[in-house]
Amino acid sequence: MQKQSDVTSLLLDWRAGQKNALNDLLPLVQDNLRQLAASYMRGENAGHTLQATALVNEAFIKLVDVDITWQNRAHFIAIAANTMRRILVDHARAKRREKRGGDNIQVTLHETRIGKDEQADILELEDVLTKLEAFDQRKSQVIELSFYGGLTYDEIAEVLGISAATVDRELRFAKAWLYRELNDDNNS
């Protein structure tokens, strides 16, 4: 719990303009960011050229340049997860452009996340998540914070200002919706 309050305090200091807070913050969040990146990279195919460390570094550089009112550690990790997702999507789009429709980059959606043993192209997943966001933004946020952010129900509830029970309901619905959309897209 001390680490969480330290991170929150440093985020507030950083927001207040204390540049040295950033140097103190990195060691406290680096392990979380590496775990997120490693989780994402485990789902990538063997030929993927972006490494987990590069993903962490690129995400942190982007986070430094963004003007956000940081709330707490969970909020920071959620934004970092979203940033990593965007980096992976941009990387996949660049690779696809290079190959002019060549091999798709695969992401494994773990049973605890979206569906058992499902494989989905990261760009296809991004398209489906964009559809979900248009349909129900909060469900999209819950999926993003859970799948990409690795946040617990309580942390998601804190970030979104809802109850953990609501997080559970929203997540179950969103998983089912994504599973159906991915299967419908794959069968059409």
Kinemage of the C-alpha trace (Angstrom):
@kinemage 1
@onewidth
@group {chain A} dominant
@subgroup {mainchain}
@vectorlist {calphas} color= white
{ca met a 1} P 0.000 0.000 0.000
{ca gln a 2} L 2.950 2.323 0.676
{ca lys a 3} L 4.048 1.957 -2.949
{ca gln a 4} L 0.572 2.980 -4.149
{ca ser a 5} L 0.527 6.107 -2.009
{ca asp a 6} L 4.094 6.949 -3.081
{ca val a 7} L 3.084 6.642 -6.733
{ca thr a 8} L 0.000 8.777 -6.192
{ca ser a 9} L 2.050 11.396 -4.338
{ca leu a 10} L 4.683 11.480 -7.089
{ca leu a 11} L 2.001 11.756 -9.773
{ca leu a 12} L 0.531 14.739 -7.947
{ca asp a 13} L 4.008 16.283 -7.625
{ca trp a 14} L 4.652 15.691 -11.321
{ca arg a 15} L 1.301 17.279 -12.190
{ca ala a 16} L 2.306 20.262 -10.025
{ca gly a 17} L 5.391 20.703 -12.206
{ca gln a 18} L 8.090 19.051 -10.095
{ca lys a 19} L 10.217 17.454 -12.820
{ca asn a 20} L 12.307 15.416 -10.346
{ca ala a 21} L 9.128 13.532 -9.373
{ca leu a 22} L 9.314 11.819 -12.757
{ca asn a 23} L 12.753 10.387 -11.933
{ca asp a 24} L 11.426 9.020 -8.639
{ca leu a 25} L 8.242 7.699 -10.259
{ca leu a 26} L 9.852 5.524 -12.927
{ca pro a 27} L 11.391 2.933 -10.572
{ca leu a 28} L 8.060 2.584 -8.734
{ca val a 29} L 5.987 1.875 -11.855
{ca gln a 30} L 8.587 0.228 -14.067
{ca asp a 31} L 7.803 -3.314 -12.856
{ca asn a 32} L 4.075 -2.802 -13.474
{ca leu a 33} L 4.767 -1.463 -16.944
{ca arg a 34} L 7.139 -4.337 -17.736
{ca gln a 35} L 4.527 -6.866 -16.585
{ca leu a 36} L 1.928 -5.235 -18.816
{ca ala a 37} L 4.300 -5.187 -21.781
{ca ala a 38} L 5.355 -8.794 -21.194
{ca ser a 39} L 1.701 -9.818 -21.049
{ca tyr a 40} L 1.019 -8.101 -24.373
{ca met a 41} L 4.138 -9.525 -25.994
{ca arg a 42} L 3.314 -13.108 -24.919
{ca gly a 43} L 0.316 -12.888 -27.203
{ca glu a 44} L 2.302 -11.681 -30.190
{ca asn a 45} L 3.636 -13.983 -32.883
{ca ala a 46} L 7.279 -15.052 -32.910
{ca gly a 47} L 8.176 -12.676 -35.743
{ca his a 48} L 7.067 -9.562 -33.874
{ca thr a 49} L 9.801 -6.937 -34.007
{ca leu a 50} L 8.737 -4.762 -31.073
{ca gln a 51} L 10.285 -5.895 -27.778
{ca ala a 52} L 8.645 -5.516 -24.356
{ca thr a 53} L 11.357 -3.131 -23.133
{ca ala a 54} L 10.909 -0.946 -26.209
{ca leu a 55} L 7.151 -0.956 -25.617
{ca val a 56} L 7.651 0.210 -22.007
{ca asn a 57} L 10.117 2.910 -23.057
{ca glu a 58} L 7.939 4.202 -25.874
{ca ala a 59} L 4.868 4.249 -23.638
{ca phe a 60} L 6.687 6.104 -20.867
{ca ile a 61} L 8.007 8.697 -23.333
{ca lys a 62} L 4.460 9.289 -24.566
{ca leu a 63} L 3.151 9.529 -20.997
{ca val a 64} L 5.732 12.177 -20.131
{ca asp a 65} L 4.487 14.391 -22.959
{ca val a 66} L 0.782 14.086 -22.219
{ca asp a 67} L -1.072 16.694 -20.159
{ca ile a 68} L -3.253 14.632 -17.829
{ca thr a 69} L -4.540 15.307 -14.357
{ca trp a 70} L -3.273 12.108 -12.756
{ca gln a 71} L -5.590 10.774 -10.049
{ca asn a 72} L -3.661 7.835 -8.619
{ca arg a 73} L -1.585 4.755 -9.459
{ca ala a 74} L -4.543 2.869 -10.970
{ca his a 75} L -5.306 5.815 -13.250
{ca phe a 76} L -1.660 5.994 -14.358
{ca ile a 77} L -1.531 2.242 -15.095
{ca ala a 78} L -4.830 2.472 -16.996
{ca ile a 79} L -3.510 5.297 -19.182
{ca ala a 80} L -0.216 3.430 -19.642
{ca ala a 81} L -2.129 0.328 -20.736
{ca asn a 82} L -4.123 2.357 -23.230
{ca thr a 83} L -0.910 3.934 -24.510
{ca met a 84} L 0.710 0.513 -24.973
{ca arg a 85} L -2.371 -0.692 -26.808
{ca arg a 86} L -2.164 2.278 -29.179
{ca ile a 87} L 1.547 1.664 -29.758
{ca leu a 88} L 0.900 -2.001 -30.613
{ca val a 89} L -1.933 -1.058 -32.956
{ca asp a 90} L 0.216 1.589 -34.672
{ca his a 91} L 3.051 -0.936 -34.964
{ca ala a 92} L 0.700 -3.523 -36.471
{ca arg a 93} L -0.682 -0.987 -38.942
{ca ala a 94} L 2.827 0.024 -39.990
{ca lys a 95} L 3.802 -3.622 -40.495
{ca arg a 96} L 0.663 -4.265 -42.504
{ca arg a 97} L 1.390 -1.243 -44.697
{ca glu a 98} L 4.948 -2.507 -45.209
{ca lys a 99} L 3.740 -5.891 -46.310
{ca arg a 100} L 0.713 -4.541 -48.189
{ca gly a 101} L -1.706 -6.869 -46.506
{ca gly a 102} L 0.824 -9.527 -45.510
{ca asp a 103} L 0.902 -11.633 -42.368
{ca asn a 104} L -1.361 -10.576 -39.550
{ca ile a 105} L 0.077 -10.034 -36.103
{ca gln a 106} L -1.730 -12.374 -33.719
{ca val a 107} L -2.839 -11.664 -30.170
{ca thr a 108} L -3.897 -14.531 -27.930
{ca leu a 109} L -6.941 -13.674 -25.901
{ca his a 110} L -6.536 -15.609 -22.683
{ca glu a 111} L -9.488 -17.582 -21.339
{ca thr a 112} L -9.700 -15.244 -18.362
{ca arg a 113} L -9.878 -12.274 -20.649
{ca ile a 114} L -12.070 -12.644 -23.741
{ca gly a 115} L -12.524 -16.261 -24.752
{ca lys a 116} L -10.879 -19.659 -24.463
{ca asp a 117} L -8.107 -20.318 -26.988
{ca glu a 118} L -9.273 -17.528 -29.286
{ca gln a 119} L -6.792 -15.946 -31.670
{ca ala a 120} L -7.508 -12.502 -33.066
{ca asp a 121} L -5.584 -10.182 -35.278
{ca ile a 122} L -4.646 -7.109 -33.250
{ca leu a 123} L -6.143 -4.828 -35.873
{ca glu a 124} L -9.354 -6.856 -35.973
{ca leu a 125} L -9.487 -6.648 -32.180
{ca glu a 126} L -8.954 -2.888 -32.354
{ca asp a 127} L -11.842 -2.585 -34.834
{ca val a 128} L -14.127 -4.620 -32.577
{ca leu a 129} L -13.099 -2.594 -29.503
{ca thr a 130} L -13.875 0.583 -31.448
{ca lys a 131} L -17.343 -0.830 -32.237
{ca leu a 132} L -17.851 -1.641 -28.555
{ca glu a 133} L -16.788 1.887 -27.614
{ca ala a 134} L -19.401 3.323 -30.009
{ca phe a 135} L -22.021 0.940 -28.585
{ca asp a 136} L -21.164 1.428 -24.893
{ca gln a 137} L -18.154 3.484 -23.862
{ca arg a 138} L -18.090 2.281 -20.258
{ca lys a 139} L -18.050 -1.394 -21.258
{ca ser a 140} L -15.181 -0.588 -23.605
{ca gln a 141} L -13.305 1.146 -20.786
{ca val a 142} L -13.865 -1.808 -18.449
{ca ile a 143} L -12.483 -4.260 -21.050
{ca glu a 144} L -9.528 -1.999 -21.751
{ca leu a 145} L -8.660 -1.557 -18.081
{ca ser a 146} L -9.011 -5.279 -17.407
{ca phe a 147} L -7.425 -6.754 -20.534
{ca tyr a 148} L -4.856 -4.122 -21.394
{ca gly a 149} L -4.405 -2.541 -17.978
{ca gly a 150} L -4.476 -5.686 -15.896
{ca leu a 151} L -6.367 -3.791 -13.200
{ca thr a 152} L -8.439 -5.564 -10.564
{ca tyr a 153} L -12.191 -5.040 -10.306
{ca asp a 154} L -11.646 -2.709 -7.342
{ca glu a 155} L -9.054 -0.661 -9.253
{ca ile a 156} L -11.325 -0.427 -12.301
{ca ala a 157} L -14.198 0.626 -10.040
{ca glu a 158} L -12.001 3.341 -8.520
{ca val a 159} L -10.868 4.672 -11.910
{ca leu a 160} L -14.401 4.729 -13.368
{ca gly a 161} L -16.253 5.733 -10.200
{ca ile a 162} L -18.514 2.666 -10.189
{ca ser a 163} L -18.912 -0.345 -7.902
{ca ala a 164} L -16.917 -3.569 -8.259
{ca ala a 165} L -20.227 -5.399 -8.835
{ca thr a 166} L -20.943 -3.090 -11.774
{ca val a 167} L -17.451 -3.768 -13.101
{ca asp a 168} L -18.189 -7.500 -12.935
{ca arg a 169} L -21.492 -7.119 -14.832
{ca glu a 170} L -19.993 -4.786 -17.437
{ca leu a 171} L -17.001 -7.066 -17.956
{ca arg a 172} L -19.134 -10.197 -18.380
{ca phe a 173} L -21.326 -8.420 -20.930
{ca ala a 174} L -18.353 -6.919 -22.781
{ca lys a 175} L -16.534 -10.276 -22.969
{ca ala a 176} L -19.619 -11.961 -24.393
{ca trp a 177} L -20.148 -9.117 -26.856
{ca leu a 178} L -16.518 -9.182 -28.027
{ca tyr a 179} L -16.533 -12.970 -28.298
{ca arg a 180} L -19.658 -12.834 -30.462
{ca glu a 181} L -18.282 -10.026 -32.643
{ca leu a 182} L -14.943 -11.757 -33.159
{ca asn a 183} L -16.643 -15.042 -34.035
{ca asp a 184} L -19.160 -13.338 -36.344
{ca asp a 185} L -16.306 -11.510 -38.103
{ca asn a 186} L -14.285 -14.728 -38.425
{ca asn a 187} L -17.270 -16.666 -39.796
{ca ser a 188} L -18.308 -14.086 -42.375
